[in-house]
Amino acid sequence: MNNRKHFYLASWGIIFILSSIPAYSQDAVAYYDRGKAKAKAGDFKGAIADFSKCIELKADFADAYLARGDAWFDSNDFNKAIVDCSRALEISPGTQQAYLLRGLSKYRLDDLDGAIIDYSAALKLNPEFETAYYNRALAIMEKGEFQHAINDYSQAIALQPEWADAYFFRARCNEQLNKNKEAIEDFNKAIEFSPNLTEAYLHRGLTLFYEMGDKKGALVDMNKVIELAPSYYGGYFYRGTIYQVSFDVKNALKDFDKAIELEPGFSEAYHMRGLGKIILADKKGGCNDLLKAVKLGSEDAVDSVKTNKCK
């Protein structure tokens, strides 16, 4: 539930057509097949060793480079994945999966422009490659080009109408453009197709609360967030905030307590709890929390300390 970098490695797998390469040595094919089995089992080190042996026996085996690149990717060695994808493309320039995987690897290395170029190359080969639209949208979104990203998410959705993640991230772009109605509609779709997508409930609730003033709807969503992710401190914090502005301060304090229990360094939880305590006439306890919030780095709490004359 943090602001992690999101990416999507498609379920297409790697397309291997051994029947089209009858001249390959059977030994190379045997290593290749064994490497695939090891990769499927999560033994990426073993898979890489087998794919390397395969390549040693047959240096122009494009699928082996692509498979090894996939194993490097799964091992978080993105530079080596790029090298292998590039070699696969030298041998077989029309391999859309190689462009996609190389794009994913560049994305993981924060080379957003390079990733976009590769996704675009994959789409040139296959204009109906929904995964390339989706991943290109992620990279474009990270560059802050939200309308452009929306266009790509929409293409992905047109090709895969039940893709919850595509609706979710399109909603996030709509949020950034202050298109709150459209954002809510997309969050609704994301939840329809993935009822346990915690982040969709979270961000729908935040949009309802902060942008649309719907405290009741936001509270329902935060309850769902807590149900799905009971160890996520943010769910309690935001529900506590909704309670507090709804004048249910006692329940707000319980939620701030829980948020602090789960994340002891969460300055804004101390800040909000401090304000709640002051509302309930516990100025000493409230000031202690406000001062703690300042110590933890809350800039907003600095003003609250001054306003409430805490020492």
C-alpha positions in Angstrom: 0.0 0.0 0.0 2.9 2.4 -0.5 3.8 4.5 -3.5 5.6 1.7 -5.1 6.4 1.8 -8.7 4.0 -0.3 -10.5 4.7 -2.4 -13.7 2.9 -5.3 -15.4 4.7 -8.3 -16.8 2.1 -9.9 -19.1 0.9 -13.4 -18.8 1.7 -14.0 -22.5 4.8 -15.9 -21.5 7.4 -16.3 -24.2 6.4 -17.7 -27.5 8.6 -20.5 -28.6 8.0 -22.4 -31.8 10.5 -25.2 -32.0 8.8 -26.8 -35.0 10.0 -23.9 -37.1 13.7 -24.5 -36.3 14.3 -28.2 -37.3 18.0 -27.5 -37.9 18.7 -26.8 -34.2 20.6 -29.5 -32.5 18.6 -31.7 -30.3 21.1 -31.1 -27.5 20.4 -27.4 -27.7 16.7 -28.0 -27.6 17.1 -30.3 -24.6 18.9 -27.6 -22.6 16.3 -25.1 -23.8 13.4 -27.2 -22.6 15.0 -27.9 -19.3 15.7 -24.2 -18.8 12.0 -23.5 -19.5 11.0 -26.1 -16.9 13.4 -24.6 -14.3 12.2 -21.1 -15.0 8.6 -22.2 -14.5 9.6 -23.7 -11.2 11.3 -20.5 -10.1 14.8 -21.8 -10.4 16.1 -18.8 -12.5 19.7 -19.5 -11.8 19.4 -23.0 -13.1 17.3 -21.8 -16.0 20.0 -19.2 -17.0 22.7 -21.9 -16.9 20.6 -24.1 -19.2 19.8 -21.3 -21.6 23.4 -20.3 -21.7 24.4 -23.9 -22.6 21.8 -23.9 -25.3 23.1 -20.7 -26.7 26.7 -22.1 -26.6 25.5 -24.9 -28.8 23.4 -22.8 -31.1 24.4 -19.1 -31.1 21.6 -17.9 -33.3 18.7 -19.4 -31.2 16.7 -16.2 -30.7 14.1 -17.8 -28.4 16.9 -19.0 -26.1 18.2 -15.4 -25.7 14.6 -14.2 -25.1 14.0 -16.9 -22.5 17.3 -16.2 -20.8 16.4 -12.5 -20.8 13.1 -13.3 -19.1 15.0 -15.3 -16.5 17.4 -12.4 -15.9 14.4 -10.1 -15.6 12.9 -12.4 -13.0 16.2 -12.3 -11.2 16.1 -8.5 -11.1 19.2 -8.2 -13.4 17.6 -5.9 -15.8 20.8 -4.9 -17.7 21.5 -8.4 -18.6 17.8 -8.9 -19.7 18.3 -5.9 -22.0 21.4 -7.4 -23.5 19.7 -10.7 -24.2 16.5 -9.1 -25.6 18.7 -6.9 -27.9 20.5 -10.1 -29.2 17.2 -11.8 -29.8 16.0 -8.8 -31.8 19.2 -8.8 -33.9 18.5 -12.4 -34.8 14.7 -12.1 -35.1 13.7 -8.4 -35.5 10.0 -9.1 -35.6 9.7 -10.5 -32.1 7.2 -8.3 -30.2 7.8 -10.0 -26.9 11.5 -9.1 -27.0 10.6 -5.4 -27.4 8.1 -5.7 -24.6 10.5 -7.4 -22.2 13.3 -5.0 -23.1 10.9 -2.1 -22.4 9.9 -3.6 -19.1 13.6 -3.9 -18.2 14.3 -0.3 -19.1 11.3 0.8 -17.1 12.7 -0.9 -14.1 15.9 1.0 -14.6 14.0 4.3 -14.8 14.7 4.7 -18.5 11.2 5.8 -19.2 11.9 7.1 -22.7 13.7 4.0 -23.7 10.9 1.9 -22.4 8.3 3.9 -24.4 10.4 3.5 -27.6 10.4 -0.3 -27.1 6.7 -0.5 -26.3 6.0 1.6 -29.4 8.1 -0.8 -31.5 6.1 -3.7 -30.2 2.9 -1.9 -31.1 4.1 -1.2 -34.6 4.5 -4.9 -35.0 1.2 -5.7 -33.4 -1.3 -2.8 -33.1 -3.6 -5.0 -30.9 -0.9 -5.8 -28.3 -2.9 -4.7 -25.3 0.0 -5.4 -22.9 2.2 -3.0 -24.7 -0.4 -0.2 -24.5 -0.7 -0.8 -20.8 3.0 -0.8 -20.1 3.5 2.3 -22.3 0.8 4.0 -20.4 2.6 3.3 -17.1 5.8 4.9 -18.4 4.0 7.8 -19.8 2.0 8.3 -16.6 5.2 8.4 -14.7 6.4 11.2 -16.9 3.4 13.2 -15.9 1.7 13.1 -19.3 -1.7 12.0 -17.9 -3.9 12.5 -20.9 -1.5 10.7 -23.1 -1.5 7.8 -20.6 -5.3 7.8 -20.5 -5.3 7.3 -24.3 -3.1 4.2 -24.0 -5.1 2.8 -21.0 -8.2 3.2 -23.1 -6.7 1.3 -25.9 -5.7 -1.5 -23.5 -9.3 -1.5 -22.1 -10.8 -1.6 -25.6 -8.8 -4.8 -26.3 -9.2 -6.3 -22.8 -12.5 -4.8 -21.3 -12.2 -6.6 -18.0 -8.7 -5.4 -17.1 -9.0 -4.1 -13.6 -5.5 -2.6 -13.3 -6.0 -0.7 -16.5 -9.2 0.9 -15.1 -7.4 1.6 -11.8 -4.5 3.5 -13.3 -6.7 5.3 -15.8 -8.6 6.5 -12.7 -5.4 7.7 -11.1 -4.7 9.7 -14.3 -8.2 11.2 -14.2 -7.5 12.2 -10.6 -4.5 14.1 -11.6 -6.5 16.0 -14.2 -9.3 16.7 -11.7 -11.7 14.6 -13.6 -13.2 13.2 -10.4 -16.4 11.8 -12.0 -14.4 9.9 -14.5 -12.0 8.7 -11.8 -14.9 7.3 -9.7 -16.3 5.5 -12.7 -13.0 3.9 -13.4 -12.5 2.9 -9.8 -16.0 1.4 -9.9 -15.0 -0.7 -12.9 -11.7 -1.8 -11.3 -13.6 -3.0 -8.3 -16.2 -4.7 -10.4 -13.6 -6.8 -12.1 -11.3 -7.2 -9.1 -13.4 -7.0 -5.9 -10.4 -7.4 -3.6 -8.3 -4.6 -5.2 -7.5 -2.7 -2.0 -6.0 0.3 -3.7 -9.1 0.9 -5.7 -11.2 1.2 -2.6 -8.5 3.4 -1.0 -8.2 5.9 -3.8 -12.0 5.9 -4.5 -12.5 6.7 -0.9 -9.9 9.5 -0.9 -11.5 11.0 -4.0 -14.9 10.8 -2.5 -13.7 12.5 0.7 -11.2 15.1 -0.3 -12.5 16.0 -3.8 -16.3 15.4 -3.6 -17.1 15.8 0.1 -18.8 12.5 0.3 -17.9 11.4 3.8 -20.4 8.6 4.0 -19.2 7.0 0.8 -15.6 7.5 1.8 -16.2 5.8 5.1 -17.6 2.8 3.5 -14.5 2.5 1.3 -12.1 2.9 4.2 -14.0 0.2 6.1 -13.4 -2.1 3.1 -9.7 -1.1 2.9 -9.3 -2.1 6.6 -11.2 -5.4 6.0 -8.9 -6.3 3.1 -5.6 -5.0 4.5 -5.9 -4.9 8.4 -2.2 -4.3 8.8 -2.1 -1.2 6.5 -1.8 1.9 8.7 -3.2 4.2 6.1 -6.7 2.7 6.2 -7.0 3.6 9.9 -5.5 7.0 9.4 -7.9 8.0 6.7 -10.9 6.5 8.4 -9.9 8.4 11.6 -9.6 11.6 9.6 -13.1 11.0 8.2 -14.4 10.4 11.7 -12.7 13.5 13.0 -14.2 15.9 10.5 -17.6 14.2 11.1 -17.3 15.1 14.8 -16.9 11.4 15.9 -13.7 12.2 17.6 -13.7 9.2 20.0 -13.7 6.7 17.1 -11.1 8.9 15.3 -8.7 8.6 18.2 -9.1 4.8 18.2 -8.1 4.8 14.6 -5.2 7.1 15.0 -4.0 4.9 17.9 -4.1 1.9 15.6 -2.3 3.8 12.8 0.5 4.7 15.2 0.7 1.2 16.6 1.2 -0.1 13.0 3.5 2.7 11.9 5.1 4.4 15.0 6.9 7.0 12.9 3.8 8.3 11.1 3.9 12.0 12.0 0.5 12.9 10.6 -1.2 10.3 12.8 0.3 12.0 15.8 -0.8 15.4 14.4 -4.4 14.4 13.9 -4.6 12.5 17.2 -3.2 15.6 18.9 -5.9 17.8 17.4 -8.5 15.2 18.4 -7.4 15.2 22.0 -7.5 19.0 22.1 -11.1 18.9 20.8 -11.9 16.6 23.7 -10.3 19.0 26.1 -7.1 17.0 26.7 -4.7 19.8 25.8 -1.7 18.3 27.6 -2.1 15.0 25.7 -2.9 16.8 22.5 0.2 19.1 22.7 2.4 16.1 23.5 1.2 14.5 20.2 1.6 17.7 18.2 5.1 18.2 19.5 5.9 14.6 18.6 4.5 15.1 15.1 6.8 18.1 14.7 9.8 16.1 15.9 8.9 13.4 13.3 8.8 16.0 10.6 5.2 17.2 10.2 5.2 20.7 8.7 1.5 21.0 9.3 1.9 20.3 12.9 4.2 23.3 13.3 1.2 25.6 12.7 -1.0 23.5 15.0 1.6 23.9 17.8 1.6 27.6 17.4 -2.2 27.9 17.2 -2.7 25.8 20.3 0.2 27.5 22.2 1.9 24.1 23.0 5.2 24.2 24.8 
